[in-house]
Amino acid sequence: MSNDIRNKSFSELIKGDTPVLVDFYADWCAPCRMMPPILKELKTRMGDGIHIIKIDTEKNPDVAIRYQVRGIPNLILFRHGHVIWQQAGVMQAPQLEAVIREKLARYEQMAG
């Protein structure tokens, strides 16, 4: 993760120009442990077109409650501060990339 991402608050980051995929997880969650290599592959596939951050629901319950995270792992895609997609469960990188690109294209059409 680059320093410009680390130095921004969560709200600043999700309102930025780059889409942000947030992975809500907990250390005790077995399926959550499957996500890091998937997200690393997704970042390789999408490069600078997306920021990917992880939020521990145990350490940040307020954020999890605000976005109605009930099951983990839970992925939320933000664009300009708006939630444009949310899903609980593990997804493989190719499917994740396809969903993200489709949701972003649809968002841009509606916002455009």
C-alpha positions in Angstrom: 0.0 0.0 0.0 1.4 3.4 -0.9 2.0 6.2 1.6 -0.6 8.5 0.0 -3.2 5.8 0.8 -1.9 5.2 4.3 -2.0 8.8 5.2 -5.7 9.3 4.2 -8.6 8.6 6.4 -11.1 6.0 5.4 -13.7 8.6 4.4 -11.2 10.6 2.4 -10.0 7.5 0.6 -13.5 6.3 -0.4 -14.4 9.7 -1.7 -11.4 9.9 -4.0 -11.2 9.5 -7.7 -9.9 6.0 -7.6 -12.5 3.2 -6.8 -11.9 1.5 -3.5 -12.6 -2.1 -2.7 -12.9 -2.7 1.0 -12.5 -6.2 2.4 -14.1 -6.5 5.8 -12.7 -9.4 7.7 -11.8 -10.8 11.1 -8.8 -12.8 12.1 -10.9 -15.8 13.4 -12.8 -16.1 10.1 -11.4 -19.0 8.1 -12.9 -17.9 4.7 -11.4 -14.4 5.3 -8.0 -16.0 5.3 -8.6 -17.1 1.6 -9.0 -13.5 0.5 -5.4 -12.0 0.6 -4.0 -14.0 -2.4 -7.2 -13.3 -4.3 -7.0 -9.6 -3.6 -3.3 -9.6 -4.5 -4.2 -11.2 -7.9 -7.0 -8.7 -8.4 -4.6 -5.8 -7.7 -2.2 -7.3 -10.3 -5.1 -7.5 -12.8 -6.4 -4.0 -12.2 -3.3 -2.1 -11.1 -3.7 1.6 -10.3 -7.4 1.4 -11.4 -8.4 0.4 -7.9 -7.3 0.7 -4.3 -7.8 -2.3 -2.1 -8.0 -2.0 1.7 -8.8 -4.4 4.5 -10.8 -3.5 7.6 -10.8 -5.7 10.6 -14.4 -5.7 11.9 -13.3 -6.6 15.4 -11.1 -3.4 15.6 -13.5 -1.2 13.6 -17.0 -2.2 14.5 -18.4 1.3 13.9 -17.4 1.1 10.2 -18.8 -2.4 9.9 -22.1 -1.3 11.4 -22.3 1.8 9.2 -22.1 -0.3 6.1 -24.3 -3.1 7.5 -21.6 -5.7 7.3 -23.3 -8.9 8.6 -21.3 -11.7 7.1 -17.6 -11.8 6.5 -15.6 -11.7 4.4 -17.6 -8.8 3.0 -16.5 -6.8 0.0 -17.7 -3.3 -0.6 -16.9 -1.3 -3.7 -16.9 2.5 -3.3 -16.8 5.1 -6.0 -16.8 8.9 -5.1 -18.0 7.9 -1.6 -21.0 5.9 -2.9 -21.4 2.1 -2.3 -21.9 0.7 -5.7 -21.6 -3.0 -4.9 -21.5 -5.1 -1.8 -21.3 -8.9 -1.3 -20.4 -11.3 1.4 -18.4 -14.4 0.7 -15.2 -15.5 -1.1 -15.0 -14.7 -4.8 -12.1 -15.6 -7.2 -10.1 -12.8 -8.8 -11.4 -13.2 -12.4 -15.1 -13.1 -11.3 -14.3 -10.2 -8.9 -12.6 -8.2 -11.6 -15.5 -8.8 -14.0 -18.1 -7.7 -11.4 -16.1 -4.6 -10.4 -15.5 -3.5 -14.0 -19.2 -4.0 -14.8 -20.4 -2.1 -11.7 -17.9 0.8 -12.4 -19.0 1.0 -16.0 -22.7 1.1 -15.0 -21.9 3.8 -12.3 -20.1 6.0 -14.8 -23.0 5.7 -17.3 -25.5 6.8 -14.6 -23.2 9.5 -13.2 -22.1 10.7 -16.6 
